[in-house]
């Protein structure tokens, strides 16, 4: 356990909501100025700015390589992710802000971290190496693969902590058992994949405390677990919004939507960058004492584009349909098969609405006729889905 002096990474983690909002607004307006945009008066006005999606970034980068004309400062590395999308990297202190997560895991001076994230083209290896440096830990840059050599190195070097994907640690531990080698891991900081409860428990049974973070190549650390393991605490260097998929409109607290992130990194200012991931705000404050907003973690993908009767139906079209009708609170497109034909049903939360008129609107917006089903307000599942493909493909 960390002593009280080292309980938090810095004082930012426990500041008041007002102090955090004032600081974020000041830094956000600096970001907006760097992008040639006007300042805003409060953080709520952020919701009126356009959303930047990965597809838009790919298009912009193709037209203006490598970074799509976005202002980049202090460039030290260029990385490539699938798309392709190119991301800059810096070497200033904890550039991706992973140190805050590693500190929450309990990694610090005296630890030797076996870094099993990749170092080639993609930034994950550098991201976690930078974080380890920020907390004073040494790094074995192991990368991916060559498991037997990884076991030998972990033993010889005396690695005390693992960083990498959740499942690769089990591969290393199992191989070590086969080799009759005892390893010294007591902490694991994972990301890049799902940490299932059964796997976390297996690590705990082996004496390894395992926590996960939510980070991307574009944005760095977005949110992370603490020892309380109640949701993920939003990082102090970003502003997170949860919006209705296909729009930039924030959803009520607790409702599942798409994660949209604004970085407060002056070297690479991304404003309202849509991750394509689904999550929801978790009310209240973490029992660990960190005071920032929490999210529930990864809950699926927001890009639910589906082909029905040969036509693509997109979340943006569902959002446009809802926007046309003030009486409609929410809508959900359901794709099924009737006989050997595709069928589309649009479930609509709207008391007393005209199903025929809504059906005409569906056809106009989605270029596809579908059956409209009026349902009671609040009856649609809170899972972030606006398009639900229920067809079986096997």
C-alpha positions in Angstrom: 0.0 0.0 0.0 1.1 3.6 -0.7 1.8 5.7 2.3 -0.3 8.9 2.7 2.3 11.2 1.2 2.4 9.1 -1.9 -1.3 8.3 -2.1 -2.0 10.7 -5.0 0.1 11.5 -8.1 -0.4 15.2 -7.5 -2.8 17.7 -6.0 -4.9 17.9 -9.2 -6.5 14.6 -8.4 -8.3 15.9 -5.3 -9.2 19.5 -6.3 -12.7 20.8 -6.2 -15.0 20.6 -9.2 -15.0 24.4 -9.5 -11.2 24.6 -9.4 -11.0 21.9 -12.1 -13.5 23.5 -14.3 -11.8 26.9 -14.1 -8.4 25.4 -15.0 -9.9 23.3 -17.8 -11.7 26.4 -19.3 -8.5 28.4 -19.3 -6.5 25.6 -20.9 -9.3 24.8 -23.4 -9.4 28.4 -24.6 -5.7 28.2 -25.2 -6.3 25.1 -27.3 -9.1 26.9 -29.3 -6.8 29.8 -29.9 -4.1 27.4 -31.3 -6.8 26.1 -33.7 -7.8 29.6 -34.7 -11.2 29.4 -32.9 -12.9 31.9 -30.6 -12.9 31.5 -26.9 -15.9 30.1 -25.0 -17.4 31.4 -21.8 -18.0 28.1 -20.0 -17.3 24.4 -20.5 -21.0 23.8 -21.4 -20.4 25.7 -24.6 -18.0 23.0 -25.7 -21.0 21.0 -26.8 -21.7 23.5 -29.6 -18.4 22.9 -31.3 -18.1 20.3 -34.1 -17.0 16.7 -33.4 -13.8 15.4 -35.1 -14.1 11.8 -36.1 -11.4 9.4 -37.0 -12.7 9.2 -40.6 -12.4 13.0 -40.8 -8.9 12.8 -39.5 -7.9 10.2 -42.1 -9.3 12.4 -44.9 -7.5 15.5 -43.5 -4.2 13.7 -43.1 -4.5 12.3 -46.7 -4.9 15.9 -47.9 -2.3 17.5 -45.6 0.1 14.8 -44.4 1.1 13.8 -41.9 -1.2 15.5 -39.3 -4.0 17.0 -41.4 -3.0 20.6 -40.8 -3.5 20.4 -37.0 -1.0 22.5 -35.1 1.7 20.2 -33.8 4.6 21.5 -31.5 7.7 19.9 -30.1 7.5 16.9 -32.4 9.8 14.1 -31.3 8.2 11.0 -32.8 5.7 10.1 -35.6 3.6 6.9 -35.1 1.3 5.1 -37.4 -2.0 3.4 -36.4 -4.4 1.4 -38.6 -6.3 3.7 -41.0 -3.6 4.8 -41.5 -3.7 7.5 -38.9 -0.4 9.3 -38.0 0.1 10.5 -34.4 2.8 12.8 -33.0 4.7 12.0 -29.9 6.7 14.2 -27.5 9.4 13.6 -25.0 8.4 16.2 -22.4 7.5 14.9 -18.9 4.8 12.2 -19.1 3.6 13.5 -22.5 0.8 10.9 -22.7 -0.1 11.2 -18.9 0.2 7.5 -18.1 2.2 8.2 -15.0 -1.0 9.1 -13.1 -2.3 5.6 -13.9 0.9 3.8 -13.0 1.0 5.6 -9.7 -2.6 4.5 -9.0 -1.5 0.9 -9.6 1.3 1.4 -7.0 4.3 1.4 -9.4 7.1 3.8 -8.5 10.8 4.1 -7.5 12.4 0.7 -7.0 10.1 -1.1 -9.5 11.4 -2.6 -12.7 8.6 -2.6 -15.3 8.4 -5.3 -18.0 6.9 -3.3 -20.8 5.2 -5.7 -23.2 3.6 -3.1 -25.4 4.9 -2.8 -29.0 7.6 -0.2 -29.8 7.4 -0.4 -33.6 5.3 2.2 -35.5 2.5 2.2 -32.9 3.1 4.4 -29.8 1.9 2.1 -26.9 5.5 1.0 -25.9 6.7 4.6 -25.7 3.5 5.7 -24.0 4.0 3.4 -21.1 7.8 3.9 -21.0 7.2 7.6 -20.6 4.7 6.9 -17.8 7.2 4.6 -16.0 9.8 7.3 -16.2 7.4 9.8 -14.7 6.9 7.6 -11.6 10.6 6.8 -11.2 10.5 3.2 -12.3 13.0 1.4 -14.5 11.9 -0.3 -17.7 12.7 -3.5 -19.5 11.6 -2.7 -23.0 10.3 -6.3 -23.8 7.8 -5.6 -26.5 5.7 -8.4 -27.8 6.5 -12.1 -28.4 9.5 -14.4 -27.6 7.8 -15.5 -24.4 10.5 -17.8 -23.2 13.1 -15.0 -23.5 10.6 -12.7 -21.7 10.4 -15.2 -18.8 14.2 -15.4 -18.6 14.6 -11.7 -18.7 11.9 -11.1 -16.0 13.7 -13.5 -13.7 17.2 -12.3 -14.3 16.3 -8.6 -14.1 13.9 -9.0 -11.2 10.9 -7.3 -12.8 8.3 -6.4 -10.3 5.6 -4.9 -12.5 4.0 -5.8 -15.9 2.5 -3.4 -18.4 0.9 -4.7 -21.6 -2.4 -6.3 -22.8 -4.4 -8.1 -20.2 -4.0 -11.6 -21.6 -0.3 -11.6 -22.4 0.6 -11.6 -18.7 -1.1 -14.9 -18.4 1.0 -16.3 -21.3 4.2 -15.2 -19.5 3.1 -16.6 -16.1 2.0 -19.9 -17.6 5.2 -20.3 -19.5 7.2 -19.5 -16.4 5.4 -22.3 -14.5 6.2 -24.7 -17.4 9.9 -23.6 -17.1 9.9 -23.9 -13.3 10.8 -20.2 -13.0 9.4 -18.1 -10.1 8.7 -14.5 -11.1 8.5 -11.4 -8.9 5.5 -9.5 -10.4 3.2 -7.9 -7.8 1.6 -5.2 -9.9 0.1 -5.1 -13.5 -1.1 -2.1 -15.4 -3.0 -3.2 -18.5 -4.8 -1.7 -21.5 -5.5 -2.3 -25.2 -8.1 -5.1 -24.5 -10.8 -6.3 -22.1 -9.7 -7.3 -18.6 -12.3 -9.9 -17.7 -13.1 -10.3 -14.0 -12.1 -14.0 -14.0 -8.6 -13.0 -15.4 -8.2 -10.3 -12.9 -9.1 -12.8 -10.1 -6.6 -15.3 -11.5 -3.8 -12.6 -11.3 -5.0 -11.7 -7.7 -4.7 -15.4 -6.8 -1.1 -15.3 -8.0 -0.4 -12.3 -5.9 -0.6 -9.7 -8.6 -2.8 -6.6 -8.3 -4.0 -5.8 -11.8 -5.7 -2.5 -12.8 -6.6 -1.2 -16.3 -6.7 2.1 -18.1 -8.5 3.5 -21.1 -6.0 5.2 -23.5 -5.6 5.7 -27.2 -2.7 6.6 -29.5 -4.3 9.9 -30.4 -5.3 11.1 -26.9 -3.0 9.3 -24.4 -4.6 8.4 -21.1 -8.3 9.1 -21.0 -9.4 7.3 -17.8 -8.0 4.8 -15.3 -8.8 2.5 -12.4 -7.7 3.0 -8.9 -7.5 0.4 -6.2 -11.2 1.2 -5.4 -12.1 -0.4 -8.7 -15.3 1.5 -9.1 -15.4 2.7 -12.6 -12.6 4.6 -14.3 -11.5 8.1 -13.1 -11.1 10.6 -15.9 -7.5 11.9 -16.4 -6.8 15.4 -15.4 -5.4 16.3 -18.8 -8.6 15.8 -20.8 -12.2 16.8 -20.9 -14.6 13.9 -21.5 -18.1 14.1 -22.8 -20.6 11.3 -23.4 -22.8 12.1 -26.5 -25.6 10.4 -28.4 -24.0 8.3 -31.1 -24.0 10.0 -34.5 -24.3 13.5 -32.9 -22.3 15.8 -30.7 -25.1 16.2 -28.2 -24.3 15.2 -24.6 -26.6 12.6 -23.0 -28.0 12.8 -19.4 -25.7 11.4 -16.7 -25.8 7.6 -16.6 -27.0 7.2 -20.2 -24.7 5.2 -22.5 -23.3 7.2 -25.4 -20.1 7.8 -27.4 -17.0 9.0 -25.7 -15.8 12.3 -27.0 -12.5 13.7 -25.7 -10.8 17.1 -25.8 -7.1 17.0 -24.9 -5.4 19.8 -23.0 -2.1 19.0 -24.5 -0.7 22.2 -26.2 1.6 20.1 -28.4 -1.3 18.3 -30.1 -4.7 20.0 -29.4 -7.5 17.6 -30.4 -10.9 19.2 -29.7 -14.0 17.0 -29.4 -12.3 13.9 -30.8 -14.8 11.1 -31.1 -13.3 7.8 -30.0 -16.0 5.6 -31.4 -16.3 3.9 -28.0 -19.4 3.7 -25.8 -19.4 4.4 -22.1 -21.5 6.3 -19.5 -20.8 8.7 -16.6 -20.8 7.0 -13.2 -22.3 9.3 -10.6 -20.5 10.3 -7.4 -16.9 10.3 -6.5 -14.4 7.4 -6.2 -14.0 6.0 -2.7 -10.2 6.4 -3.2 -10.6 10.2 -2.8 -9.9 11.2 -6.4 -12.5 13.8 -7.3 -12.7 13.8 -11.0 -15.7 12.5 -13.0 -15.8 8.7 -13.5 -17.0 6.6 -16.5 -18.1 3.0 -16.5 -15.3 1.9 -18.8 -15.5 0.5 -22.3 -19.1 -0.6 -23.2 -18.8 -1.3 -26.9 -18.5 0.6 -30.2 -20.6 3.5 -31.3 -20.2 3.0 -35.0 -23.3 0.8 -35.6 -23.6 1.5 -39.4 -25.6 -1.4 -40.8 -26.7 -2.4 -44.3 -30.4 -3.2 -44.6 -32.0 -4.1 -48.0 -28.7 -3.1 -49.6 -28.8 0.4 -48.1 -26.5 1.6 -45.3 -28.3 3.0 -42.2 -26.1 5.2 -40.1 -26.3 6.5 -36.5 -26.3 10.1 -38.0 -29.5 9.3 -39.8 -31.2 8.1 -36.7 -30.1 11.3 -35.0 -31.4 13.4 -37.8 -34.8 11.6 -37.6 -35.0 12.3 -33.9 -34.1 16.0 -34.4 -36.9 16.4 -36.8 -39.5 15.5 -34.2 -39.6 17.3 -30.9 -42.1 14.7 -29.6 -39.5 11.9 -30.1 -37.2 11.4 -27.1 -35.2 8.4 -28.5 -35.3 6.1 -31.4 -33.8 2.7 -32.2 -33.5 0.9 -35.6 -33.9 -2.8 -35.4 -32.7 -5.0 -38.4 -34.3 -8.5 -38.7 -35.1 -11.1 -41.3 -38.7 -12.0 -42.3 -38.5 -15.1 -44.4 -35.6 -14.4 -46.8 -36.0 -10.6 -46.7 -34.4 -7.9 -44.6 -36.9 -6.0 -42.4 -36.5 -2.7 -40.5 -38.4 -1.7 -37.5 -37.9 1.8 -35.9 -38.9 1.8 -32.2 -39.7 5.3 -31.1 -40.2 6.7 -27.5 -42.9 9.3 -28.2 -46.2 9.4 -26.3 -49.2 10.1 -28.6 -47.1 10.3 -31.8 -48.5 9.6 -35.3 -46.8 6.4 -36.5 -47.8 7.0 -40.1 -46.2 10.5 -40.2 -43.1 9.1 -38.4 -42.9 6.3 -41.0 -42.9 8.9 -43.8 -40.1 10.7 -42.0 -38.1 7.5 -41.6 -38.3 6.9 -45.4 -37.2 10.4 -46.2 -34.3 10.5 -43.8 -33.0 6.9 -44.2 -34.0 6.4 -47.8 -35.6 3.1 -46.7 -39.1 2.2 -45.6 -39.6 0.6 -42.2 -42.3 -0.2 -39.7 -42.6 2.4 -36.9 -43.4 1.0 -33.4 -44.3 3.5 -30.7 -43.0 2.5 -27.3 -43.4 4.0 -23.8 -40.9 6.7 -22.8 -37.9 5.3 -21.0 -38.5 1.7 -22.3 -35.6 1.5 -24.8 -32.5 -0.2 -23.3 -29.8 2.1 -21.9 -27.0 0.5 -23.9 -26.0 3.2 -26.4 -27.4 1.4 -29.4 -29.4 3.4 -31.9 -29.1 0.5 -34.5 -29.5 -3.0 -33.4 -28.8 -5.7 -36.0 -30.6 -8.8 -34.8 -30.0 -10.9 -38.0 -28.2 -14.2 -37.6 -25.2 -14.7 -40.0 -24.3 -18.3 -39.1 
